């Protein structure tokens, strides 16, 4: 039996800009960040995309948690073919479909 889990990233939609103090609100200056900061941001974005990618096909986002190891490592279509976790090789006894919002 599969279980569905919904995860919410910290700082996401749980706080709106109107609920923040004006001092805490993000700056809306019209200047763009320096090139070094932009490169660092792009590097971080690529790192996060690689972390969230399916470890099997590398095309879809990982959305299936393998039990008992608990690794979030595969997309739904790849997980159907796996008997072992692609990260630790532990035998998969159950899977949990997760949704990161």
N, C-alpha and C positions, 0 to 999 in steps of 0.2 A: 504494500500500500504506500503510495507516495503522499507526502505531506507538503503543503504549500506554505512558504514563509515569506513575509514581506519585510524588507529591511529599509530603513530610512537613514540616509547619510546625515551626520551631524551638521547643524547649521543650515540645513536645506530649507524647505518651505515651512518649517515649524515657527520661524520668526519672520514677520514681514517688516519692511522698511518703516511703515507707519508706527509699529510698536517700539521702535528703537528711539533712544534719545537722539536729538539732532547731532550731538557730538559724536555719537557712535555710528551714525549713518556714513556709508561710503562716500568718498569725495567724488564729485562729478566735474572735475576740472577738464578742460578741453585739450590739455596737452597729452600727448601719447608718452608711454614709458620709454626710457632709453633703450637702445638696441640691446645692451647686455641684459637688461631685465626681461625684455621680450624673448631673447634667446633662452634665458633660464626658464621662463614660463612655458615656452614651447617644448623644451626638454622635459619638464615636469609633466606636461600634458601627454607626451608620447610615452613616458614611463608608466603613467596611470593607465593608459589605453592597453599597454602590453600586459600589465598586471591583471586587468579585468578580462582579457581575451581568453577564449577557450584554449587550453593547453594541448588540444589534439589538432584541431583544424586551423587555429589562429585567425579565423575569419569572423566568428560570432562572439558575443559576450558570454562569459561563463555564467551559468545560471543554475547549475545543479550541484548540490552538496552531497558528497559521498559519505555514507555512514558505515562503519563507526569512526573513521579517521577524521571526518569533518572538513575535508578540503573542498573548497569551491573552485573547481578546476575544469569544468566541461560545459559545453552548451547542451541543450536538450537532445538534439539529434545525435551528437557524438556519444552521449552518455548511454544511449540504448545499446551500443555495441561493446561497451567496456565491462569487463568482469573484475578488473583491478583498477585502483586509483592511479591516474597517470603521474601523480607526484610522488607517492610513497609506495606504490605497488601493493597496498593492503587490499585484501579481497573485499569487494563491495557487497554488503548485505542488504542495504536499502539506499534509496536516493530521496532527496528532498528538493523539489523545485523552488527556487527562490526568486524574488523580484526586488531589485534594488531601485528605489525611487528617490 
